[in-house]
Amino acid sequence: MLYLHHILLCRQIMGNGVLDIFAAAVALTLAIVLTCVKMPSGELWQAMRRMNRLLITCYVAMGISNIVTGLLGVSSSADPVMCVSMLVVSMYQALLFTATCVTFVSPRTISAGWLTKNGIAITLVGIATVYALCLGGSVMEFGLWAGIVAYIAEILYYCHLFKTCYSESLYKLESSYDEDMKDSLRLVKNCFVGALTVGLSALLYVVFRLGDVWYNAFTCIYTLYYIYLVICIINYRICAGYIVKVVAVKENEAEVEYEVETSDTIIDSDEELRLADAINKWVDEKLFVRNDQTVEEIAAELGTTHAMLKWYFTNRMHTTFRTWRLDLRVEEAKRLLRDEDASTSSVHTLVGVADKSNFHKLFRKQVGMTPKEYKEQISAQT
């Protein structure tokens, strides 16, 4: 009986809106945190600055909304007003969360005009759904299902948009840095998957007219995502400068670079010797362990162009810059494991490779064993 009493008491507390008040406190605190995140100045970060301001507004609005819901309470069964409210709010959330994730990988895609058009479309759907709710009866039911269909269409459109932008940006990054960049965008991908999870949870609530238990679960889900999104934004601000300088470049600039890269290249013998000396010096200084430089920047550092560097490796070294640099990184990893007792769990970062699993696969392919096995073999020999 005592156990049953505790269960009933907990349900009563949840019904009184304690969870909503807590979620409101979290949202408002996160809004304050976002105001402290200062995005760099300049055109490349303009889209991120705009999204940061919009998210602050969103978090404040959601905090106020949670306070109101907490004070009014949630019925044990999903009433039409709650369903319509959750549907409309979720459509705006999907807009802002998707816009943020797309801005991470393709800042120029999310313009003020794009946000305005999508915002107006959602507002019109929301007005129509609320109007149908006021009419009641079969019209209300039709309006609610029409809103659900519109929300599903929105989710599908945003999934297609993110997938397209993600693929294009991944291609640009791998072309610019000439190495595997999937790990660099993993945070962004996870961020979008989290947003999609929140959206689908709201959809389930509205479609199946679930009650207060599912509402409380949904509140926990989107509160956790709010926290995760802020963490992603902070990490992006700290670490993603090398991503922004590639994905935020204007399309016409990228096209010019591509034309230069693919044009016929002629290099004289003196220039070829200078390039060879510059490459040897670059290797001696172990600059190949850096992973924040594009190939274009490396070429400029070597006193040449991307096109000439590509020509040199193809015609003189009979390999690609990417393969050659990976070979150097594997050899450097072997040296670190052998001579400096480097940790096998972090050696990939010491040689400039972001993805641990990819590096271990490469190491095993070239050396015939994993970094751990290599280190154990060296220890046994000594």
C-alpha positions in Angstrom: 0.0 0.0 0.0 2.8 2.4 0.8 4.4 1.7 -2.6 1.1 2.4 -4.3 0.7 5.6 -2.3 4.2 6.7 -3.5 3.2 6.0 -7.1 0.0 8.0 -6.9 1.8 10.8 -5.2 4.5 11.0 -7.9 1.8 11.0 -10.6 0.0 13.8 -8.8 3.2 15.9 -8.6 3.9 15.3 -12.3 0.3 16.3 -13.1 0.8 19.5 -11.2 3.4 20.6 -13.7 6.6 20.2 -11.8 8.3 18.7 -14.8 7.1 21.5 -17.0 8.4 24.1 -14.6 11.7 22.3 -14.5 11.8 22.2 -18.3 11.1 25.9 -18.4 14.0 26.6 -16.0 16.3 24.5 -18.2 15.2 26.3 -21.4 15.6 29.8 -19.9 19.0 28.9 -18.5 20.1 27.6 -21.9 18.9 30.8 -23.5 21.2 32.7 -21.2 24.0 30.4 -22.1 23.4 31.0 -25.8 23.6 34.8 -25.2 27.1 34.2 -23.9 28.2 32.2 -27.0 29.9 34.9 -29.2 30.2 33.9 -32.8 33.1 35.3 -34.7 32.6 38.4 -36.8 32.7 38.3 -40.6 30.5 37.1 -43.4 31.4 33.4 -43.0 29.8 33.3 -39.6 26.8 35.5 -40.4 24.3 32.7 -40.7 25.4 31.1 -37.4 25.0 34.4 -35.6 21.5 34.7 -37.0 20.6 31.2 -36.0 22.0 31.7 -32.5 19.7 34.7 -32.1 16.7 32.8 -33.3 17.4 29.9 -31.0 17.6 32.3 -28.0 14.2 33.5 -28.9 12.9 30.0 -29.3 14.3 28.9 -25.9 12.7 31.9 -24.2 9.4 31.2 -25.9 9.5 27.5 -25.0 10.4 28.4 -21.4 7.3 30.7 -21.1 5.2 28.0 -22.8 6.3 25.4 -20.3 5.5 27.7 -17.4 2.0 28.2 -18.7 1.5 24.5 -19.3 2.9 23.7 -15.8 0.4 26.1 -14.2 -2.6 24.9 -16.2 -1.7 21.2 -16.0 -2.1 18.5 -18.6 -5.1 16.2 -18.7 -4.7 12.4 -18.5 -6.0 12.1 -22.1 -4.9 14.2 -25.0 -7.5 16.9 -25.7 -7.8 18.6 -29.1 -6.4 21.9 -27.8 -3.2 20.2 -26.5 -2.8 18.2 -29.8 -3.1 21.4 -32.0 -0.8 23.3 -29.7 1.9 20.6 -29.8 1.5 20.2 -33.6 2.0 23.9 -34.3 4.8 24.3 -31.8 6.5 21.2 -33.2 6.4 22.6 -36.7 8.2 25.8 -35.6 10.7 23.7 -33.7 11.3 21.5 -36.7 12.0 24.7 -38.7 14.5 26.1 -36.3 16.3 22.9 -35.5 16.6 21.9 -39.1 17.8 25.4 -40.0 20.5 25.2 -37.3 21.7 21.8 -38.5 21.8 22.8 -42.2 23.6 26.1 -41.2 26.3 23.9 -39.6 27.1 22.3 -43.0 25.8 24.8 -45.5 25.5 28.4 -44.1 24.4 30.0 -47.3 21.4 27.7 -47.8 19.5 29.1 -44.8 18.9 32.7 -45.7 16.6 35.2 -44.0 14.2 34.8 -47.0 14.2 31.0 -46.6 13.4 31.3 -42.9 10.6 33.9 -43.6 8.9 31.8 -46.3 8.9 28.7 -44.2 7.8 30.6 -41.1 4.9 32.1 -43.1 3.9 28.7 -44.4 3.8 27.2 -40.9 1.9 30.2 -39.6 -0.8 29.7 -42.2 -1.1 26.0 -41.4 -1.3 26.9 -37.7 -4.0 29.5 -38.3 -6.1 27.1 -40.4 -5.7 24.3 -37.8 -6.7 26.6 -34.9 -9.7 27.8 -36.9 -10.8 24.3 -37.6 -10.4 23.6 -33.8 -12.8 26.5 -33.0 -15.4 25.2 -35.4 -15.4 21.8 -33.7 -17.0 18.6 -34.8 -15.9 16.9 -38.0 -14.3 20.1 -39.3 -12.0 20.1 -36.2 -11.0 16.5 -36.9 -10.4 17.1 -40.5 -8.3 20.2 -39.7 -6.2 18.3 -37.2 -5.5 15.5 -39.7 -4.7 18.1 -42.4 -2.2 19.6 -40.0 -0.7 16.2 -39.3 -0.2 15.6 -43.0 1.4 19.1 -43.4 3.7 18.3 -40.5 4.8 15.0 -42.0 5.4 16.7 -45.4 7.5 19.3 -43.5 9.6 16.6 -41.8 10.2 14.8 -45.1 11.2 18.0 -46.8 13.6 18.9 -44.1 15.1 15.4 -44.1 15.7 15.7 -47.9 17.2 19.2 -47.4 19.6 18.1 -44.7 20.7 15.0 -46.6 21.4 17.0 -49.7 23.3 19.8 -47.9 25.2 17.2 -45.8 26.3 15.2 -48.9 27.4 18.4 -50.8 29.3 19.8 -47.9 31.0 16.5 -47.1 32.2 16.4 -50.8 33.5 19.9 -50.6 35.3 19.2 -47.3 36.9 16.0 -48.6 37.9 17.7 -51.8 39.4 20.7 -49.9 41.3 18.7 -47.2 41.9 15.6 -49.4 41.0 13.2 -46.5 38.0 11.5 -44.9 35.9 14.1 -43.2 32.9 12.1 -42.0 34.1 12.2 -38.4 34.2 16.0 -38.5 30.6 16.1 -39.4 29.4 13.4 -37.0 28.3 16.0 -34.4 26.1 17.7 -37.0 24.6 14.4 -38.2 23.8 13.4 -34.6 22.3 16.8 -34.0 19.9 16.4 -36.8 19.0 12.8 -35.8 18.2 14.2 -32.3 15.9 16.9 -33.8 14.2 14.2 -35.9 13.6 12.1 -32.8 12.0 15.1 -31.0 9.8 15.7 -34.1 8.7 12.1 -34.4 7.9 11.9 -30.7 5.5 14.9 -31.1 4.0 13.3 -34.1 3.2 10.1 -32.2 1.6 12.1 -29.4 -0.7 13.9 -31.8 -1.6 10.9 -34.1 -2.4 8.5 -31.3 -3.8 11.2 -28.9 -1.6 10.0 -26.1 -2.1 11.3 -22.5 0.0 12.8 -19.7 2.4 10.0 -19.3 3.6 10.3 -22.9 3.6 14.1 -22.6 5.9 13.8 -19.6 8.2 11.5 -21.6 8.1 13.9 -24.5 9.0 16.8 -22.2 12.1 14.9 -21.0 13.1 14.1 -24.6 13.0 17.6 -25.9 14.6 19.0 -22.8 17.5 16.7 -23.2 17.7 17.7 -26.8 17.7 21.4 -25.9 20.8 20.7 -23.8 22.5 18.7 -26.4 21.9 21.3 -29.1 23.5 24.0 -27.0 26.5 21.7 -26.4 26.7 21.2 -30.2 26.6 24.9 -30.9 29.4 25.6 -28.3 31.6 22.8 -29.7 30.9 24.0 -33.3 32.0 27.5 -32.3 35.2 26.3 -30.7 36.3 23.6 -33.2 34.6 24.2 -36.6 36.5 27.1 -38.0 38.2 24.7 -40.5 34.7 23.6 -41.6 33.2 27.0 -42.0 36.0 28.4 -44.2 35.1 25.7 -46.7 31.4 25.2 -46.6 30.6 29.0 -46.3 32.5 29.8 -49.5 30.4 31.3 -52.3 29.5 28.9 -55.1 31.1 31.0 -57.8 34.4 31.1 -55.8 34.3 27.3 -55.6 33.7 27.0 -59.3 36.7 29.2 -60.1 38.9 27.1 -57.8 37.7 23.9 -59.6 38.4 25.4 -63.0 41.9 26.3 -62.0 42.5 22.9 -60.5 41.3 21.0 -63.5 43.0 23.1 -66.1 46.1 21.9 -68.0 49.2 22.5 -65.9 52.8 23.2 -67.1 55.7 23.3 -64.7 59.3 24.1 -65.6 62.3 22.2 -64.1 63.4 25.0 -61.8 60.0 25.4 -60.3 59.8 21.6 -60.0 63.0 21.6 -58.0 61.8 24.4 -55.7 58.6 22.4 -55.1 60.5 19.2 -54.3 62.7 21.1 -51.8 59.7 22.7 -50.2 58.0 19.4 -49.9 61.1 17.8 -48.2 61.2 20.7 -45.8 57.5 20.4 -45.1 58.0 16.7 -44.3 61.1 17.4 -42.1 59.1 19.8 -40.0 56.3 17.2 -39.7 53.7 19.6 -40.9 51.8 16.7 -42.3 50.2 16.1 -38.9 48.2 19.3 -39.2 44.6 18.7 -40.1 43.2 22.2 -40.2 44.6 23.2 -43.6 43.0 22.8 -47.0 45.2 21.4 -49.8 44.9 24.9 -51.3 46.5 26.4 -48.2 49.2 23.7 -48.1 50.0 24.4 -51.7 50.3 28.1 -51.0 52.6 27.3 -48.0 54.8 25.3 -50.4 54.9 28.2 -52.8 52.8 26.6 -55.5 49.1 26.1 -56.5 46.7 23.2 -55.9 46.8 22.3 -59.6 50.6 22.2 -59.7 50.8 20.2 -56.5 48.3 17.7 -57.9 50.3 17.5 -61.2 53.6 16.9 -59.3 52.3 14.0 -57.2 50.6 12.4 -60.2 53.5 12.7 -62.7 56.6 12.7 -60.5 55.6 10.7 -57.4 53.0 8.5 -59.1 50.6 8.7 -56.2 48.1 11.2 -54.8 48.7 13.8 -52.1 46.1 12.1 -49.9 47.7 8.6 -50.1 51.2 10.1 -49.6 50.2 12.1 -46.6 48.5 9.0 -45.0 51.6 7.0 -45.5 53.6 9.7 -43.7 51.1 9.7 -40.9 51.3 5.9 -40.4 55.1 6.1 -40.3 54.9 8.9 -37.8 52.5 6.9 -35.7 54.9 3.9 -35.7 57.7 6.2 -34.5 55.5 7.7 -31.7 54.5 4.2 -30.6 58.1 2.9 -30.8 60.2 5.8 -29.5 57.9 8.0 -27.4 55.5 5.4 -25.9 52.5 7.2 -27.3 49.1 5.9 -26.3 47.4 3.7 -28.9 44.0 5.4 -28.1 45.3 8.8 -29.0 48.0 8.3 -31.5 45.6 9.0 -34.4 45.1 12.6 -33.1 48.8 13.1 -32.7 49.3 12.4 -36.4 46.4 14.5 -37.6 43.7 11.9 -38.2 40.3 12.7 -36.7 38.6 9.3 -37.0 40.2 6.6 -34.7 38.5 3.6 -36.4 39.5 4.7 -39.9 43.1 5.3 -38.8 43.3 1.9 -37.1 42.0 0.2 -40.3 44.6 2.1 -42.4 47.4 1.2 -39.9 46.4 -2.5 -39.9 46.3 -2.5 -43.7 49.8 -1.0 -44.1 51.6 -2.5 -41.1 49.7 -5.8 -40.9 48.6 -5.3 -37.3 46.7 -2.8 -35.1 48.6 0.0 -33.2 48.1 -1.9 -30.0 49.5 -5.1 -31.5 52.4 -3.1 -33.0 53.2 -1.5 -29.6 53.1 -4.9 -27.9 55.4 -6.4 -30.5 57.9 -3.5 -29.9 57.7 -4.0 -26.2 58.4 -7.7 -26.5 61.4 -7.1 -28.7 63.0 -4.7 -26.2 
